[in-house]
Each structure stands twice: as structure tokens, then as C-alpha cells.
Amino acid sequence: MATAEMAAPVGEAVPVFDRNFDGFMNFLNSEASPSISPKRFGLVFRVDMQTLAAQAHVHRNTVRLAPDTESIQSHLRESVRVMRAAADISGSIENAIYWFKNYPLPTFDYKTPQDLVSEKRTEALIKYIQSLQAGYTG
């Protein structure tokens, strides 16, 4: 399958990234700025802009009207940090996305990684992933 199934705007098909983190990052890049595109992030993670705004703790119009604001970009960068760590041990970007969105973590009261990033608990989550990786390799 060459692209993920999703109602994407014309010309915005989501590629399959597999292990290509650089390709993932290139896709997330906004062509108009050096920022992560909230629109493309939403396509990859299959999240609408209103939900993304709620996760980033900003007004729903901010994502559309001011996508380069630090509050949105910080949330997107922290999500990408977790994705990198997860992809390093999961085998693919797509597996990491599924884990990020859906996997309840007992260590964190059964919250998903996506919930933890929204709660600004990225550092604890990264340490958790690193401990999994250490157990996996060590």
C-alpha cells in the first residue's frame, strides 16, 4: 500500500514512512515556514484541527490562523520527540503512531503517550521509552 487511507486534500496523500524518520520529518515540514505543519501533522496522526488545538491547549482558531505560534509548535515538537524514541524501538513510524495514539501505559495510569504529551509529561515518557529500549537491548 503506497499511502495511508484518509480523506486528505488533493495533493496531500500521506506516504508510508516505514523506518524513514527523515521522510516523516520532511513530510511534516511546512513549505511556507521552518515549522512543523499542523495540517500535515493532523493528516499523519489522523486528528482534526479542533482536537489538535485541544491537545496543544490553544483556541481552535489558533491552529489555523497562527500555526507557527510557540504553543502549537512546542506541542508538535514534543510529539515528534516521542515519535522518534518510539520509532527507534517499534520498527516503523506507522507502528509508533499507533502506539502513540492508542496504547494505554500502566506506568502512567493507563494514559496514552498522546495524552501524556498533551499533559506536558514528555520527559517522563521519554525516560520510560529509554528504559524499554535499555531492557530490549540490554
DRENFI-951858 format. One record per residue (C-alpha): x, y, z; residue in one letter. Coordinates in steps of 0.05 Angstrom, whole numbers, padded with zeros to 5 digits, always signed. Layout:
BEGIN
XYZA...
***
This chain:
BEGIN
+00000+00000+00000M+00032+00065-00022A-00008+00114+00021T-00047+00113+00085A-00123+00114+00079E-00151+00183+00098M-00192+00239+00070A-00133+00282+00051A-00138+00345+00009P-00119+00337-00064V-00043+00330-00069G-00036+00314+00005E-00032+00238+00005A+00003+00211+00066V+00062+00167+00047P+00082+00104+00083V+00145+00121+00122F+00165+00052+00149D+00233+00066+00181R+00247+00132+00145N+00245+00184+00201F+00276+00236+00155D+00220+00226+00106G+00170+00233+00163F+00201+00299+00184M+00205+00324+00113N+00131+00310+00104F+00114+00347+00168L+00152+00409+00146N+00110+00468+00126S+00131+00493+00058E+00118+00565+00078A+00159+00565+00142S+00212+00527+00180P+00158+00500+00226S+00121+00434+00232I+00056+00439+00194S-00004+00427+00240P-00044+00408+00178K+00005+00354+00157R+00013+00331+00229F-00062+00323+00231G-00061+00282+00167L-00007+00235+00191V-00038+00226+00260F-00109+00227+00235R-00130+00282+00281V-00174+00341+00264D-00150+00412+00278M-00200+00423+00335Q-00173+00361+00371T-00102+00383+00358L-00118+00451+00387A-00146+00419+00450A-00084+00375+00457Q-00039+00436+00450A-00083+00476+00497H-00097+00532+00448V-00160+00561+00418H-00184+00521+00358R-00174+00580+00310N-00101+00588+00331T-00081+00525+00295V-00109+00552+00230R-00093+00626+00237L-00026+00624+00273A+00005+00555+00263P+00075+00580+00278D+00060+00602+00349T+00106+00573+00402E+00050+00538+00440S+00029+00497+00379I+00100+00485+00354Q+00123+00464+00423S+00068+00412+00426H+00084+00386+00356L+00159+00383+00371R+00147+00345+00436E+00102+00296+00399S+00156+00286+00346V+00209+00274+00401R+00166+00218+00429V+00154+00191+00360M+00229+00187+00346R+00241+00149+00410A+00182+00103+00397A+00201+00091+00324A+00272+00072+00346D+00244+00012+00383I+00179-00004+00347S+00207-00018+00278G+00168+00034+00238S+00137+00103+00240I+00068+00072+00230E+00076+00025+00289N+00100+00084+00331A+00040+00126+00310I-00008+00070+00330Y+00027+00063+00397W+00028+00139+00409F-00046+00146+00397K-00075+00082+00426N-00031+00045+00475Y-00051+00054+00548P+00011+00054+00592L+00002+00021+00660P+00060+00061+00688T+00022+00125+00673F-00047+00107+00699D-00065+00076+00632Y-00059+00141+00594K-00035+00141+00523T+00030+00173+00501P-00011+00224+00464Q-00047+00243+00529D+00019+00248+00566L+00049+00296+00514V-00014+00338+00520S-00004+00339+00595E+00068+00362+00584K+00097+00298+00613R+00143+00286+00554T+00207+00280+00595E+00178+00224+00638A+00152+00189+00576L+00219+00194+00540I+00253+00164+00602K+00202+00108+00602Y+00216+00093+00528I+00290+00094+00541Q+00281+00044+00597S+00243-00001+00549L+00298+00006+00499Q+00351-00010+00552A+00313-00072+00572G+00305-00091+00499Y+00379-00084+00482T+00410-00098+00549G
***
